Amino acid sequence: MIYYSVIPAEVALQDPAQPEPKIREVLVEGVSMMVEVDGAGEGRILRLLSTDPAHYLDPRYQPGSRVSLKS
């Protein structure tokens, strides 16, 4: 099946029974990023919002990496 739409596939095909993930914009070690928050004070990086190219080359800030949200 081919799906053509302006709506992203992950939005259109998501399971309505699943709860919405908690996504927040946070600043971790001076790097701005979007994080999916867990209940354990940690989060999974979804994307970087930083304008510094060096942050994108740092393996600690790769999407999918875990970060601590405790200050």
Backbone as a printed PyTorch tensor [residue, N CA C, xyz], in Angstrom:
tensor([[[ 0.8350, -1.1660,  0.0000],
         [ 0.0000,  0.0000,  0.0000],
         [ 0.8890,  1.2420,  0.0000]],

        [[ 0.5400,  2.1970, -0.8110],
         [ 1.2720,  3.4550, -0.8660],
         [ 0.4150,  4.5080, -0.1900]],

        [[ 1.0500,  5.2930,  0.6750],
         [ 0.3570,  6.3210,  1.4360],
         [ 0.8600,  7.6940,  1.0030]],

        [[-0.0050,  8.4870,  0.3790],
         [ 0.3340,  9.8380, -0.0400],
         [-0.4790, 10.8260,  0.7960]],

        [[ 0.1970, 11.6880,  1.5460],
         [-0.5030, 12.6790,  2.3490],
         [ 0.4700, 13.7550,  2.8050]],

        [[-0.0560, 14.9220,  3.1410],
         [ 0.7700, 15.9810,  3.7130],
         [ 0.9550, 15.7560,  5.2110]],

        [[ 0.1560, 14.8670,  5.7890],
         [ 0.2710, 14.5220,  7.2060],
         [ 1.3490, 13.4500,  7.3460]],

        [[ 2.3080, 13.6200,  8.2830],
         [ 3.3380, 12.6020,  8.4600],
         [ 2.7240, 11.2360,  8.7730]],

        [[ 3.3160, 10.1940,  8.2340],
         [ 2.7880,  8.8360,  8.4070],
         [ 2.6940,  8.4460,  9.8700]],

        [[ 3.6820,  8.8360, 10.7000],
         [ 3.6460,  8.4590, 12.1130],
         [ 2.4830,  9.1140, 12.8500]],

        [[ 1.9790, 10.2370, 12.3520],
         [ 0.8140, 10.8850, 12.9640],
         [-0.4750, 10.2370, 12.4650]],

        [[-0.5740, 10.0300, 11.1720],
         [-1.7950,  9.4810, 10.5880],
         [-2.0250,  8.0190, 10.9580]],

        [[-0.9630,  7.2610, 11.1360],
         [-1.0900,  5.8300, 11.3890],
         [-0.8810,  5.4420, 12.8460]],

        [[-0.8450,  6.4170, 13.7570],
         [-0.6230,  6.0930, 15.1610],
         [-1.8500,  5.4330, 15.7680]],

        [[-1.6430,  4.6500, 16.7940],
         [-2.7110,  3.9460, 17.4880],
         [-3.4040,  4.9180, 18.4460]],

        [[-4.6950,  5.1810, 18.2650],
         [-5.3790,  6.1370, 19.1440],
         [-5.5030,  5.6490, 20.5900]],

        [[-5.3060,  4.3550, 20.8210],
         [-5.3870,  3.8240, 22.1840],
         [-4.1180,  4.1170, 22.9870]],

        [[-3.0170,  4.4280, 22.3020],
         [-1.7610,  4.7280, 22.9870],
         [-1.7920,  6.1550, 23.5170]],

        [[-1.2730,  6.3850, 24.7360],
         [-1.2350,  7.7560, 25.2570],
         [-0.2100,  8.6050, 24.4970]],

        [[-0.4340,  9.9090, 24.4870],
         [ 0.5000, 10.8420, 23.8420],
         [ 1.8220, 10.8510, 24.6050]],

        [[ 2.9510, 10.8170, 23.9110],
         [ 4.2350, 10.9120, 24.6200],
         [ 4.4330, 12.3200, 25.1690]],

        [[ 5.1090, 12.4010, 26.3120],
         [ 5.4030, 13.6950, 26.9180],
         [ 6.6780, 14.2380, 26.2960]],

        [[ 6.5360, 15.2500, 25.4670],
         [ 7.6740, 15.8370, 24.7650],
         [ 7.8860, 17.2490, 25.2920]],

        [[ 9.1360, 17.5430, 25.6630],
         [ 9.4670, 18.8630, 26.1920],
         [10.7120, 19.3950, 25.5110]],

        [[10.7990, 20.7110, 25.4580],
         [12.0160, 21.3750, 25.0000],
         [12.8390, 21.6670, 26.2520]],

        [[14.0570, 21.1470, 26.3090],
         [14.8980, 21.2950, 27.4980],
         [16.2880, 21.7880, 27.1100]],

        [[17.0030, 22.2460, 28.1150],
         [18.3860, 22.6740, 27.9560],
         [19.2430, 21.7390, 28.8060]],

        [[20.0550, 20.9050, 28.1630],
         [20.9150, 19.9480, 28.8500],
         [22.3560, 20.3190, 28.5630]],

        [[23.1070, 20.6600, 29.6030],
         [24.5170, 21.0540, 29.4790],
         [24.6880, 22.1640, 28.4360]],

        [[23.7280, 23.0870, 28.3780],
         [23.8130, 24.2090, 27.4540],
         [23.3630, 23.9080, 26.0410]],

        [[22.8140, 22.7180, 25.8030],
         [22.3620, 22.3160, 24.4670],
         [20.8390, 22.2390, 24.4660]],

        [[20.2050, 22.9800, 23.5770],
         [18.7510, 22.9700, 23.4640],
         [18.3180, 21.7690, 22.6330]],

        [[17.3030, 21.0230, 23.1340],
         [16.8560, 19.8230, 22.4360],
         [15.4130, 19.4940, 22.7820]],

        [[14.7830, 18.6740, 21.9320],
         [13.4500, 18.1380, 22.1890],
         [13.6470, 16.7440, 22.7560]],

        [[12.9660, 16.4690, 23.8880],
         [13.1680, 15.2170, 24.6040],
         [11.8200, 14.5830, 24.9080]],

        [[11.7240, 13.2590, 24.7420],
         [10.5610, 12.5010, 25.1900],
         [10.8400, 12.0890, 26.6240]],

        [[10.0230, 12.5680, 27.5570],
         [10.2770, 12.4100, 28.9890],
         [ 9.7750, 11.0660, 29.4990]],

        [[10.6170, 10.4110, 30.3290],
         [10.2210,  9.2140, 31.0670],
         [ 9.7700,  9.6510, 32.4550]],

        [[ 9.2530,  8.7430, 33.2250],
         [ 8.8760,  9.0620, 34.5900],
         [10.0500,  9.0040, 35.5390]],

        [[11.2000,  8.5490, 35.0920],
         [12.3560,  8.3290, 35.9660],
         [13.3190,  9.5110, 35.9770]],

        [[12.9000, 10.6880, 35.5100],
         [13.7980, 11.8390, 35.4740],
         [14.8020, 11.7810, 34.3420]],

        [[14.5210, 10.9480, 33.3700],
         [15.3690, 10.8340, 32.1940],
         [14.5290, 11.0470, 30.9580]],

        [[15.1980, 11.2110, 29.8370],
         [14.4880, 11.3790, 28.5840],
         [15.2990, 10.8420, 27.4210]],

        [[14.6220, 10.6880, 26.3020],
         [15.2530, 10.2170, 25.0730],
         [15.2570, 11.3840, 24.0920]],

        [[16.4230, 11.6980, 23.5480],
         [16.5570, 12.8190, 22.6230],
         [15.8150, 12.5120, 21.3330]],

        [[14.9350, 13.4290, 20.9430],
         [14.2280, 13.3090, 19.6760],
         [14.9290, 14.1120, 18.5900]],

        [[15.3360, 15.3580, 18.9310],
         [16.0670, 16.1800, 17.9720],
         [16.7500, 17.3200, 18.6990]],

        [[17.8140, 17.8120, 18.0960],
         [18.5330, 18.9670, 18.6320],
         [17.9590, 20.2410, 18.0410]],

        [[17.9540, 21.2950, 18.8590],
         [17.4960, 22.5970, 18.4040],
         [18.6320, 23.6160, 18.4110]],

        [[19.8080, 23.1740, 18.7570],
         [20.9770, 24.0410, 18.8750],
         [21.4090, 24.5650, 17.5070]],

        [[22.0460, 25.7310, 17.5280],
         [22.5900, 26.2950, 16.2880],
         [24.0890, 26.0540, 16.1610]],

        [[24.6820, 25.3910, 17.1560],
         [26.1210, 25.1170, 17.1460],
         [26.3860, 23.7970, 16.4160]],

        [[27.0980, 23.8130, 15.2910],
         [27.3640, 22.5790, 14.5430],
         [28.1220, 21.5250, 15.3520]],

        [[28.9150, 21.9400, 16.3190],
         [29.6770, 20.9790, 17.1270],
         [28.7520, 20.0850, 17.9450]],

        [[27.5860, 20.5790, 18.3330],
         [26.6460, 19.7630, 19.1040],
         [26.1190, 18.5960, 18.2730]],

        [[25.9640, 18.8020, 16.9740],
         [25.4550, 17.7380, 16.1040],
         [26.4960, 16.6450, 15.8720]],

        [[27.7770, 16.9680, 16.0750],
         [28.8420, 15.9850, 15.8910],
         [29.1660, 15.2370, 17.1790]],

        [[28.6400, 15.6890, 18.3020],
         [28.9010, 15.0670, 19.5990],
         [28.0120, 13.8310, 19.7560]],

        [[28.5970, 12.6390, 19.9170],
         [27.7920, 11.4150, 20.0140],
         [26.8770, 11.3730, 21.2390]],

        [[27.1380, 12.1820, 22.2550],
         [26.2590, 12.2120, 23.4350],
         [24.8860, 12.7740, 23.1040]],

        [[24.7860, 13.5590, 22.0300],
         [23.5360, 14.2300, 21.6980],
         [22.8670, 13.6630, 20.4510]],

        [[23.1700, 12.4390, 20.1000],
         [22.5230, 11.8110, 18.9480],
         [21.0670, 11.4950, 19.2780]],

        [[20.1640, 11.6420, 18.3210],
         [18.7740, 11.2490, 18.5660],
         [18.6930,  9.7910, 19.0080]],

        [[17.9030,  9.5550, 20.0390],
         [17.7710,  8.2110, 20.6170],
         [18.6030,  8.0410, 21.8650]],

        [[19.5700,  8.9280, 22.0810],
         [20.4070,  8.8460, 23.2780],
         [19.6060,  9.2370, 24.5070]],

        [[19.9920,  8.7020, 25.6620],
         [19.3280,  9.0060, 26.9260],
         [20.0620, 10.1510, 27.6090]],

        [[19.2960, 11.0700, 28.2180],
         [19.8700, 12.1700, 28.9700],
         [19.1430, 12.2890, 30.3050]],

        [[19.8610, 12.7850, 31.3000],
         [19.2750, 13.0340, 32.6140],
         [18.6570, 14.4250, 32.6150]],

        [[17.4340, 14.5410, 33.1180],
         [16.7500, 15.8190, 33.1490],
         [16.8200, 16.4750, 34.5300]],

        [[17.5420, 15.8560, 35.4410],
         [17.6820, 16.4180, 36.7750],
         [18.7780, 17.4770, 36.7410]],

        [[18.5210, 18.6270, 37.3750],
         [19.5140, 19.6920, 37.3620],
         [20.4770, 19.5900, 38.5080]]])
